[in-house]
Structure formats: C-alpha cells, structure tokens
Amino acid sequence: MIEDFFGFIGYEQVTETAFSHMKHNRSVCFVGPHGSGKSSLVAASAKLMSERRVQSFPMVISFCNPLKQFILTIVEKLYRRKLLSPEHLADDWDTLRKKLSREHYRHSIKIILPAIRNYPGLFIGIDDLDTLTPIGRSVILELTNSGAIICAAATKRTVTLTRVLYQFQEIPIPPLHDDIVRKITAAFLDERGLLVEDRKHFIENIVWKSAGSPLALDNLLKYFENEPHIRIEDIRKLSQGAGRKETSLEWLIYATFAMVILLRFVSRATMNKQLYIITSSLAAAFVIIRYFMSKGNRSDA
C-alpha cells in the first residue's frame, strides 16, 4: 500500500484519535467503505500501541468463519508470545492445536480469557467484522469485558455489528483530501523519477479518479509505476476512465494557423500589403507561442 512508501499521510489525526481512546482502555472500530484504508489503520494503530505502550503486546487478526479458526488464531498468537498458562505452554503448538481442534470452541475461550486478565491492556486488532455472527459477537464482547483493547474495522453497520458497537468508540474514516492526494502523487513521481508530459494534468486526473480512496490511489500509482514515460495519450485515457470528457483544442489552433497561412498567400497574390503584414505577424506569434508551450511541457515532465 501507499502508506508503506510515504507513511500514513492524511490519516494522522484518525490514528491519534484512536490512540487517545485506546490508551484509556477503550476499544475502537474504524467504519468506512471498501478501500478506505481500514485494514491499514488497524495495523497502524497496532504499531502505535507497540511504540507507546510496551505492555500492549499488539496482535492483528482477520476475523474469519468458522469462528473456531479465529479463536485458534488468537490462542496461537498468545502461545507464541508465551502469555498462556504454563500448563498450556508445556505442549508444543501442534500438539496444543490438535487438542483444541477436537474440543468445543468454548474450551479455547477459557484458555484465552485468563491470559487477557493477567495482561490488562492487551491489544487485539481485528480486521473485517463484516462477517460477524451472533456467536462471534458474544466472543468479541467476552474479549472486551476481560480487559482486551480491540481495534476493529468494518465496512457497514450490520445488525449484528450494531449490537456490539456499544462497547466500541466508532471512528468514521473520511476520504483523503484532494491536497493530500496531490502531495502523494507528486512525491511518487519525484521518487520514482517518472517522466510526465503534462505533470499538472496527470496529477489532477489522479485526484479525480481516486476520489479520495487510498486503495484506488494505490492501484493507480502502481499502474503507472513501471511506465518510464507517461504520455499525453495515457493521461487522456486516464481522464476518460475517470468519466471526464477531454476536449482538445489543438486541432482548432492548427486550423487557425492554416487559415493565417492561406490569407498570407492571398495577400501576396492580391498585393495587399496590410493583410500581408498582419498575417505574417500572426504566423510569427503562433510559432513563438507554440515554442514556449512545448518548452513548458518538457520542463514539467
């Protein structure tokens, strides 16, 4: 993702807001549309917790069905960090996993909850709560009631999710501001050393097509990453893909220039000195303007 390259630009305030809740042992849930950066925010929050709270033991898990697999993942992470009871740490993980796989998931919960109570402030990042089931909801509530700090992500407020959100501080994710997208795109072009024939036009089209979505921006920049030279034709295709109608006036300019040249020949044929001077001046002005326009495009690239 782009945040791996530029840092989490544009969402610093969101992560700080989340941390301000989590440092007081309150769980949070990022809510936003697909591609808005929820998963990355969960990971960023885990990193922030590990940097500012050594005792947080951050772990990030994707919520999955069947529920038993999700619970076993938590048990494994607690086992790897040696946070389980000595009785369970005595076995190697494969042996313990086989034992728990044969048991009801409630047995695994009984292993998890004491570990959470023994280490208050344990951070658990859970991605994608959209598939949360009623039983999964009860498990999440047990984790939070035992003292775990949960940082979750969800695309929409389902009925099941709504019934668990009262335990969370809901944080909506705003789209990236246009200025932030411009900043990221410009930095990307500079860092990668990409040549763009019309840099300003290219950046504005990236802003338009990404529509503030970090995932869309990431995909767009990756698409052009391996292009050593981004031509005007590529930018026009990008504009058309974004739903913009590109109207080129270049043909009109050349048609006008052709008319000036035609009138110049007419003035010579009719011996019209005044018309000849005017058309010659216009032709010279066109050549000069066209030269500086092309020079400006090369300097932008």
WOPE-V415060 format. One record per pair of residues at least 4 apart in sequence whose C-alpha atoms are under 6 Angstrom apart, sorted by the first residue. I is the first residue (numbers start at 1). J is the second residue. Records with the same first field share a line. If there is no record, write none. Layout:
I=J + J
This chain:
2=218
3=7 + 8
19=23
21=26
22=26 + 27
25=149
27=149 + 150 + 151 + 168
28=151 + 168 + 169 + 170
29=151 + 152 + 153 + 170 + 171
30=153 + 171 + 172
31=153 + 154 + 155 + 172
32=155 + 172 + 173
33=155
35=213 + 215
36=213 + 214
38=153
39=127
40=44
41=45
46=58
49=53
50=54
56=121 + 122 + 123
57=122
58=123
59=124 + 125
60=124 + 125 + 126
61=125 + 126
62=126 + 127
63=126 + 127 + 128
64=70
68=105
78=83
79=84
83=115
84=115
93=97
97=101
117=146
120=147
121=148 + 149
122=148 + 149
123=149 + 150
124=150
125=150 + 151 + 152
126=152
127=152 + 153
128=153 + 154
129=154
130=154
132=136
141=145
143=148
144=148
157=161 + 162
175=212 + 213
176=212
181=207
182=186
187=191
188=192
189=193 + 194
194=228
195=229 + 301
196=230 + 301
197=231 + 232 + 297 + 301
198=297
199=300 + 301
202=235
205=239
206=210
209=242
210=216 + 217
214=218
221=225
239=244
240=244
260=279
264=276 + 279
267=271 + 272 + 275 + 276
286=290
